[in-house]
Amino acid sequence: MEKSKEMGRSCACFNLRKAARAVTQLYDEYLRPTGLRATQLTLLIAARGVGPVPISKLAKGAVLDRTTLTRNLKVLEKKGLIRTETGLDRRAREVTLTDLGHKALIKAMPLWVKAQAHVKEGLGEGAMNRFLKYLSDIVSLALNK
């Protein structure tokens, strides 16, 4: 029993997932008026690039498996926020932000800024910068095992 308590206190995976759920809930609350969830907003931002983005590239950038990404993209497509279609390489599907998607981003950004400011104020600027660096380091560590 003592080992399981120690694991809960020291396990990077458990604690990162717990923190991710809490922060996601916070951002979701700020974004509620838009009808978007934080996970959806991040995909819209990623799809906003300079034109169509291949699903495989979007999955890699978001560190999501294709099945999870495809399921999330279908929700955004049903809302009319993105469009998926066959790309120049007929084997690959590409994601494009629609005009409605652009409008949703414009509406969501001020609320995202408020959520971001809440976290930054709570941590302080120095801690926020260190936190983001640590998260980047953890992603690199996990992907380059």
C-alpha positions as CSV (number, residue, x, y, z in Angstrom):
1,M,0.0,0.0,0.0
2,E,2.8,2.4,0.8
3,K,4.4,1.8,-2.6
4,S,1.1,2.8,-4.3
5,K,1.0,6.1,-2.3
6,E,4.6,6.8,-3.3
7,M,3.8,6.1,-6.9
8,G,0.9,8.6,-6.8
9,R,3.2,11.2,-5.4
10,S,6.2,10.6,-7.7
11,C,4.9,9.2,-10.9
12,A,5.5,11.7,-13.8
13,C,2.7,10.1,-15.9
14,F,0.1,10.2,-13.2
15,N,0.8,13.7,-12.1
16,L,1.1,15.1,-15.7
17,R,-2.2,13.6,-16.7
18,K,-3.8,14.9,-13.5
19,A,-2.5,18.4,-14.1
20,A,-3.5,18.2,-17.8
21,R,-7.1,17.3,-16.8
22,A,-7.2,20.1,-14.3
23,V,-5.8,22.7,-16.7
24,T,-8.1,21.5,-19.6
25,Q,-11.1,21.9,-17.3
26,L,-10.0,25.4,-16.5
27,Y,-9.6,26.4,-20.2
28,D,-12.9,24.7,-21.1
29,E,-14.6,26.8,-18.5
30,Y,-13.2,30.0,-20.0
31,L,-14.0,28.8,-23.5
32,R,-17.6,27.7,-22.7
33,P,-19.3,30.7,-24.3
34,T,-17.8,29.7,-27.7
35,G,-19.0,26.1,-27.6
36,L,-15.4,25.0,-28.1
37,R,-13.4,22.8,-25.8
38,A,-9.7,23.5,-25.2
39,T,-8.7,20.4,-27.2
40,Q,-10.8,21.6,-30.2
41,L,-9.3,25.1,-30.0
42,T,-5.8,23.7,-30.2
43,L,-6.7,21.7,-33.3
44,L,-8.2,24.7,-34.9
45,I,-5.1,26.7,-34.2
46,A,-2.9,23.9,-35.6
47,A,-5.1,23.7,-38.8
48,R,-5.0,27.5,-39.2
49,G,-1.5,27.4,-40.9
50,V,-0.7,28.6,-44.3
51,G,-3.2,26.3,-46.1
52,P,-4.2,22.7,-46.0
53,V,-2.2,20.5,-43.5
54,P,-1.9,16.8,-43.9
55,I,-3.6,14.8,-41.1
56,S,-0.4,12.9,-40.5
57,K,1.5,16.2,-39.9
58,L,-1.3,17.5,-37.6
59,A,-1.2,14.2,-35.6
60,K,2.6,14.4,-35.2
61,G,2.5,18.0,-34.2
62,A,-0.3,17.4,-31.6
63,V,1.3,14.2,-30.4
64,L,-2.0,12.3,-31.1
65,D,-2.5,9.0,-32.7
66,R,-4.4,9.2,-36.0
67,T,-7.5,7.5,-34.7
68,T,-8.0,10.0,-31.8
69,L,-7.2,12.9,-34.2
70,T,-9.7,11.7,-36.8
71,R,-12.4,11.3,-34.2
72,N,-11.8,14.9,-33.0
73,L,-11.6,16.3,-36.5
74,K,-15.0,14.7,-37.3
75,V,-16.6,16.8,-34.5
76,L,-15.0,20.0,-35.9
77,E,-16.1,19.1,-39.4
78,K,-19.7,18.5,-38.3
79,K,-19.7,22.0,-36.8
80,G,-18.4,23.4,-40.1
81,L,-15.2,24.6,-38.6
82,I,-12.8,22.5,-40.7
83,R,-12.9,20.7,-44.0
84,T,-11.0,17.5,-44.8
85,E,-10.3,16.5,-48.3
86,T,-7.9,14.5,-50.4
87,G,-4.7,16.4,-50.9
88,L,-2.3,16.7,-53.8
89,D,-0.9,13.4,-52.8
90,R,-4.1,11.3,-53.4
91,R,-3.1,9.0,-50.5
92,A,-3.2,11.8,-47.9
93,R,-6.1,13.7,-46.4
94,E,-5.7,17.3,-45.6
95,V,-7.4,19.6,-43.1
96,T,-8.4,23.2,-43.9
97,L,-9.9,25.8,-41.6
98,T,-13.2,27.1,-43.0
99,D,-14.4,30.7,-42.8
100,L,-16.6,29.6,-39.9
101,G,-13.6,28.1,-38.2
102,H,-11.7,31.4,-38.6
103,K,-14.6,33.2,-37.0
104,A,-14.7,30.7,-34.1
105,L,-11.0,31.3,-33.5
106,I,-11.5,35.1,-33.5
107,K,-14.3,34.7,-30.9
108,A,-12.3,32.2,-28.8
109,M,-8.9,34.0,-28.7
110,P,-9.9,36.7,-26.1
111,L,-11.2,34.0,-23.8
112,W,-8.1,31.9,-24.3
113,V,-6.0,35.0,-23.4
114,K,-8.0,35.3,-20.1
115,A,-7.4,31.7,-19.3
116,Q,-3.7,32.0,-20.1
117,A,-3.4,35.1,-18.0
118,H,-5.1,33.3,-15.1
119,V,-2.5,30.6,-15.2
120,K,0.4,33.0,-15.7
121,E,-0.7,35.2,-12.9
122,G,-1.1,32.2,-10.6
123,L,2.3,30.8,-11.4
124,G,4.2,34.1,-12.0
125,E,6.1,34.8,-15.2
126,G,9.3,33.1,-14.3
127,A,7.6,29.9,-13.1
128,M,5.4,29.9,-16.2
129,N,8.5,30.1,-18.5
130,R,10.2,27.3,-16.6
131,F,7.0,25.3,-16.6
132,L,6.7,25.6,-20.4
133,K,10.4,24.7,-20.8
134,Y,9.9,21.6,-18.6
135,L,6.9,20.5,-20.6
136,S,8.8,20.9,-23.8
137,D,11.7,18.9,-22.3
138,I,9.3,16.1,-21.2
139,V,7.8,15.9,-24.7
140,S,11.3,15.7,-26.2
141,L,12.3,13.0,-23.7
142,A,9.2,10.9,-24.3
143,L,9.4,11.2,-28.1
144,N,13.2,10.5,-28.3
145,K,13.4,7.5,-26.0
